Amino acid sequence: MFSQLRYLSDSEREHVHARTAEVLADLGLRVDSERGRQILVDAGATVGADGRVRIPQRLLEESIEAAPKALALGGRRPGWEFPLNAGEFTLLADGGATRVYDCTLGDLRPATDDDWVTSTRLQDAIDDIGCYWSMVDPQDAGTGLTDHAADYASYVAGIFRYFTKHVQDSPDSPEAARALLEVLDVVFGGRDEVKRRHPYSFLMTPVSPLVLEGGHIDAWLEVRGWDIPVAAMPMPLMGATAPASLFSTLVAANAETLGTLCLVQAAEPGTPFIHAPVTAVMEPRSGRYFAGAIEGSIMNAAATEMARHYGLPAEASGGGTDRFEPGIQAAYEKASTSLLSTLSRPDVLVGPGLLAGATVYCREQLIIDVEVFRLCERAVRGLDCAEDKWLREDLEAAGPGGTFLGQPSTRRNVRAGEWQLPQLGFRDSWEAFASAGRPGIVEEAGEKADRLLASHTPLPLGEDVERELEAIVTRAKAG
């Protein structure tokens, strides 16, 4: 049976929800979009003299009810789709690094356009990664993250050129959102096909504490009518942008997430919605983001439990580290935080590939992290007590002091997944290790990345689509 971590009892989930409703109804949110505020007011919210929007319990409950509880994320790859709220699990590589740890140099350098392309292609080659974020923000060219319509059109077209599964991103302006729709229309063959396949989800990131960003709201309002799923991802930092307790930070994150849900459902009832807060903690001695803190994963696991409490699809985070290079600290921080988040069983887990508080990309670390998540996923699969796993005949045949190496069930169950067979690392004698030149795990990961990039070619868009995408960018530049 599947294993599942649980931090919150049923009564504690209800307690978190009650305090969330209290925050929304009594404390309120700052909504930095005039259109967004009016949509909430029209749905029954109020705006006080302090400018805060207060969301009544009725509107909150209606919004939770209106959100679909099951859907599938699609992509450009034929036949590929990922069901949400179905007990499945996929990875989303962490994003936004401005620097790269180059294992050949043993040092950091600025992220480049080439890093963006190769990191995107590498993600497409790894089947464990089903959803896309831009892992690096290039410093040398126009594919960096921007809200300019032409640049955003070029950027998102590049994503679909090199990545063929689900894309999650966030244009920051109405102009960029309209350019996104043009790209989706061309790449997927029209609005109806986009609505059917859900190849793109819109990431909204409320600002903690208790602010819904105007840019993201106004941009998202431009894509209504396309059934584009919304993932709401506030990132409260306990002790800095959230109160200094795990419980209070969890409530704040839940309020920011559900406040976004209320806005989305008021503007377009039935819009697919992903509960996706990233809870984190401040490093109390420096005031910095504490990426490797176990408390962050405890709250992220609890946040996934709250998503399940509402019946909503869940996107969570894990696998952070404060270290700038692969090594022992990165390994134990990433392994511990990954395991907690995975055992909470979200649909999508953000985490692999970055170092130093998600500011540094390392392709070798991406390969290592995916291996860590595979081990964590095996932990989730748990111990199967089905009758066909009770090998009484084998035990009887071997007898006391016997061996099971020659039993057909041993060969069968190795192949059937009773063992998780690692794809990285050395598992042989010291003599064999020394004879092999004492290979390092980081070097092995780099070689695996090279093989993946050499053997994988993303599905081409086609000449007609490429011409139409170029025309979209040209029109955006002229407009």
N, C-alpha and C positions, 0 to 999 in steps of 0.2 A: 504494500500500500504506500501511497505518497506520504512523505513526512512534511509537516508544516509547523513552523515556529509560531507561537502565539504569546504576545506580551499583554494583550488587553482581554479581560473577561467581558462577557456580554454587558454587565452593568457598567464597566469602565468605558466601553464603547458608547453607551448611552450617555455617560457623563461627559465624554469628549464632545459628543454631538450637542448636548444641552449648552455647554459653555461656548461652542461655536455659534450656535443660534443667538446666544446672549451677546457675543461680540458683534454680530451682524446687525442685530436689532437695536442694541443700546449704544455701542461705541461707534459703529458705522465704518464706512470706507471712504477714502478720498478717491473720486473717480475723475481722472484727468481728461475727460472727453465730454464735451457738451452733448453730443449725440447719445453717448452712452448713458449719461445721467438722465436724459429725458426718456430713454427707453425704459430704464428702471422705474422712473416715476410713473410712467404710463402703466407699468405692470403692478404698481401698488407700493413702491418704495417711497420714502420721503427724504427731503433734503432739509437739514436743519440750518439754523443761523450760522453755524460753524462751517457750512459748506459740505458736510459729510452726508453721504447717502446711507440711509438706514433701511435695512431689508427685513421686513416682518417675517415671522415664522411661517405664515401661510405661503408667501412667495418662495421661501426656501424649500419647503416640502413639495410644492407644485413643481419646482424646477428639478428637484431630484427625481420626481416621478416622470417628468417629461423626457429625460435623457435616455436614449437607447441603452439597454443593458448588454447587448451583444452585437458585434459587427466584426467584419474581417478587414484587415489592412491589406491592400494590394500593392502592386508595383508594375514595372514595365516588363519584367521577365515573364514570359508566357507560363501560365499555370501556377505562378507563385502567389500565395496569399497566406496571411497569418491571422487566425481567428483570435479575438479577444474574449476574455471571460469564459474560456473553454478549457482551462487547465494547461495551456501550452505556455512556452517560455522562449523569448528571444532576446538577443543583446542589441544594444545601441551604444556604439563607441562614443566616449566623452568628446566634447568639442571645445573649440575656441582658443587653442594654444597659439601663442605668438612666437614661441621659440621651439627649437628642436634639439633634443639631445642626440648628438651624432656619435655613435659608438666607435666609429673609426677614428674620430678626432679626440674622443674622450672629453668633449666639451660641448657647451651650448652655442647655438648660432641662430640668427633670425630665421623664421619660417619663410619659405619661398613658394612661388607658384608651382614649381615641380613637386615640392612636398605635398601641396594640396592635391595635385593630380594623383601621385602615387599612393597617398593615404586613402583617397577615394576608391581607386582601383583595388587596393588591398582589402578594403572593407567588402567590396563586391565579391571578392574571391573567397571570403570566409563565410561558409554557410551558417555558422552560429550567429552571425550578425544579420538581423533581418530589417533593421531600421537605420536610417542615416542621419547623422549630424556632420557638419564640417569639422573635422578634427583639428585643422589648423586654419588660422586667419593669416593669409599670406601678406607680407609686408612689401612685396616688390611689384605687384601687378593688380589688374582690375577684378580678379576673382575673389577679392576679400569681401567680408561682410559689409554691406552698405545699404542705405535706403534709397539711393538714386535709382530711378526706374530702369534706365539702360543698363547700369551695372548689375542691378538685381536680376534682370532678364538674362544677361550673359552668364551670371553666376549660377542661377538655378538651371539654365539650359546645360551648363557644364556638369552639374550634378547628375542630371538624367543621362548625359552622355556616358558617364563612367560608372554610375551606380544604377542597378536595375531592380532593386527591391523597394521597400517603402522609404519615402523621404519625409522628414519632419524638420520644418524650418519656420522662420518668422520674419516676413517683410515688415518694415517699421513705418511705412507710409502708405496712404491710399494709392499713390502713383505706382509704387513697387508692387502692391497687391494686384493692381490691374494688369501690370506686366506679367505677374505670375500666372494669372488666368489665361493670358494669351499663350504662354508657354505650355501650360497644361492642355489647352485646347488643341494645340498642334501636335504635341507628343502623344496624346492619348486618343485623339480623334473625336473631340467634342465633349460638351458638358455632360451629356448622358453617360458617356463611358467613364468619365471622371467620377460621377456620382455612383456608378455601379462598382467601380474597382477600388475607390478610396486609396489612390497611390500617394497622396500627400496629406499630411496633417499639419495644422497651424499651431505653433508653439507660442503660448501667451505666458509672459513672465511677470506677474504682479510684483511690485516693489515692496519689500518688507520694511517697516510694518504698515500694512493696511492701505496700500495704494494700488489702484488699477491704472496702468499706464495708458495715456491717451493715444500714443502712436500705434500701439498694438491694437487697441480697440477700434480706432478709425480705419486701420488697415484691414482688420478682420471683417468689419461691416461691409467692405467692398466685395468680399468673396461669398456673401450670402447667396443662397440659391444653388450652390455647387455641392452641398452636403459634405463639405470638408470637415473632418474631425478636428476638434480643438483639444489640445493638451494644455492644462493649466499648471504652471510650474513656478510657484513662488520659491524663494531660496532664503528663508529666514536663518539668521546666524545667532544662535543662543548666546545671550550676553552682550550682543552688539545691536543687531536689528530685530531681535526677539527677546522676550524676558528670560531671565537666568534660571529657568527650570525646564526639564524635558517636557513635562506635561503642558506648561504654558506655551512653549514653542510649538508643540504639536497642535494645540488649539489654534494658535495664530496662523500656522500654515494651512490648517484645514479651513479656517475662515476665509483666507485669501483665495484658496482654491474654489470653495463653494460660492464665494462672492462672484468669481468669474463665471461659474456655472449659471448663476442666476441671471447675469447679464446676457450670456449666450442664449439661454432658453427663452428669455423675454424677447430677444431680438429675432430669434428664429427657432421656435419650439421644435424639438425632435432632433436638433443638431447632435451628432455623435460627440461624446465628451470623454476625455481620459483624465482621471484623477492622478496628478503627477507631481506633488510637492517634493522638493529636495530640502530636507531639514539638515542643518549643520550646526557646528558649535565654534565659538571663538576660542583660540588658544589664549588662555587667560594671562600668560606671562608676556605676550607680545601684542595681543589684540588682533592677530592675523587669523585668517581662515584656517581651521584645524582639520585638514583634509583626511588625515588618518585616524581621527578620533572614533572610538567604538560607539560613543554616544550618538553620533550622527546616524550610524546604521541602526541603532536601537529605535530611534525616532522614525527612520525611514521604513523599518519593518512595521511599526505601529501605524504609520500612515497608510501602508498597503492594507492593513486590517480595516482601517476606516473606509477605504475604497470598497472593500468587500461588504462592509456593513451597509453601504448604500447600494450595493449591486453594480457598481461602476467598474469599468476596466481600469487597471492600475499600471502606472509607470513609476518605477522607483530608481534609486541610485545606490551605488556601492562601489567598492574597489578603489577608494581614494588613497593617496599617499602624499606626504609632505616632502619626500625625498626627490632630489633633482636627477637622479640616475638610477638605473636598475641595481638591485642589491638586496641585502638582508632586510633593511628597514622597509623598503618598498614591498618586499615579499610578505612580511608578516602583517603589515598594515592592510595591504590589498586582500590577502587571504581571509583575514578575520572579518573585515567589513563586507567582503563579497559574500561570505557564507551566511551571515545574518540576513542580508537583503534577499538572497536567493531563497532561503528557507521560508521567508514570508510569502513566496510564490506570487510575485507580480507577473503581469503579462509581458512587460518590457522592462529590462534592467539596463540602466545607463551606467557605464563605468570603465570599460577597458581602454587602455592605450595611452593615458596621459600621466604625467608626473607633476610634482611640485604644485599641488592644489589646482590641477587641471590647467596649468599654464604652459606645460612643456610636452611636446609630442615625441614619442620614441617608438619606432616601428617594432623594434625587438620587444619592448614592453607590451605592445598590443598582442603579439603572438603569445607571450607568456601569460598575459591576463586572460586570454580566451581559454587557455589550458586550465587556469585556475577556475574559471566559471564552469568548465566542463566537469571538473571534480565536484564543484558545489551542486551542479544539476544532478549528479549521481547521488549526492546526499539527499536531495529532494525525492528521488525515486524510491528511496527507502528500502525496506526489507519485504520481499514478496513471500507471503505465507500460503500461497495457493497450494493445492494438494499435489500438483505435479512437481513442486519443489521439495516435497517430502520424499527423499530418495532412500526409502527403507530397504529396497532390494539391493541397492549398492552397498549399504552399510552391512547388510547381512552377508553379501558375497565376499566382501573384503575381510570381515571378521576382525577380532582384536589384533592389533599390531599390523593390520594390512595397509594397503595403499589404494588410492582412487585415481592414480594417474592414467591407468588404462581403461577406465570406465567410459563408455560412449557418452554418458551424461556430462562428464567433465569437459570433453571437447565441445559438446552441444551448448553447454551453458556459458563457456568462455565466449562463444560466438553470439550467444543470445543476450549478452549484456549483464550477466551476473557479476562480471568483472568490468571495471572501467579501465581500459587499456590506455595508459598515458601515451601521448604523442610527442612529448619532450622529455629530456633528461636521460641519465645514464643509470642502468640497472644491471650491473654485472660485477665481476670480481675486481679487487684492487689491481691485480695483474693486468686484466683486460683494460681497465681504466688507464693505467700508466702506459700500456702499449699503444693505446689510441691517442696518446699525447695529452691526457687529462683535459678533455674538451669541456668548455664552459657553456653554461646554459644560455647566456646572452648571445654568444657566437652561433650556437645551434639555432636559436630563434631567428637571427639575422639570415642564416642560410635558408631557413624555411620560408621566410618572407620573400627572398629572392626567387625561390622555386614557384611560389604562388603567383608572383607577378609575371614570371616568365611563361607560365602555363595557362594563365587566365586572360581572356580577352572579353571585355563587356560586350553585350549584344549591341551592334551598331544601330544608330537611330535611322539611318537611311538618307540618301542624298536629298530627297524632296523635303524631309523634315528638317534637315540641316539648313537648307536654303530658306525655309520659312522662319526658322529661329533667327537666322541672320537678319532677315527682314524685320522681325520684331525689334531686335536691338537697334537697328538703323532708325526705325520710326520713333523709338523711345528717345534716342539721342536728338532727333530733330524736334521732338515735341517739348 
